[in-house]
Amino acid sequence: MKTYFKWLAIALLASLLSACGYNDFQTKDEAVKAAWGEVVNQYQGRADLVPKIAQIVKAYATHEEATFEAVTKARSAATSFQITPEVLNDPAAFEKFQQVQGQLSSALSRLMAVSENYPQLKADGLYRDAQSQLEGIENRIKVARNRYIVAVQDYNVLARSFPTNLTAMAMGYKVKPSFTVDNEKAISTSPDVDFGGKK
């Protein structure tokens, strides 16, 4: 009889643990981290491309020193921002990440607009290749960001839904920040990468 109650207690405990959502939190938290890793990876790819583009443009547009300085400063801020796992749980740090990436997007837009004043630059094969690479990276950033938004949404729904919200409170699983609408407008606009009539 004691064995029967022992197994009954184990079965009850197992069913309670599976219903509490603990494992779901682990799965969704890992999905958020993986999606975030891809966002960071794509932003890093863009930051790595910036010096190449700036160097090509600088060869033609020698009078655009303020633009080059703005791009260099924005890239430096974006690459020096410490991207730690805590960023995913700290709305202020997440907002700062969005801000520095938005500043780099804005500076890149200004840099790419410079090419409109320099027909020789627009005709340069290296510049066109760099523009094409930048366009591809900007598209991958959008895809990665969208995947992150979906992963965060799934996690946050679990953290706010009953009865898993009780597990979230007990285990310290807080709602994670996501890209905001205002900042999304700023950083989701790809820099102008006009290919000079290329279709």
Secondary structure, DSSP 8 states (H G I E B T S, - for coil): -HHHHHHHHHHHHHHHHHHHTHHHHHHHHHHHHHHHHHHHHHHHHHHHHHHHHHHHHHHH-TT-HHHHHHHHHHHHHHHHS---GGGGG-HHHHHHHHHHHHHHHHHHHHHHHHGGG-HHHHH-HHHHHHHHHHHHHHHHHHHHHHHHHHHHHHHHHHHHSTTHHHHHHHHT--------HHHHHHHSS------SS--
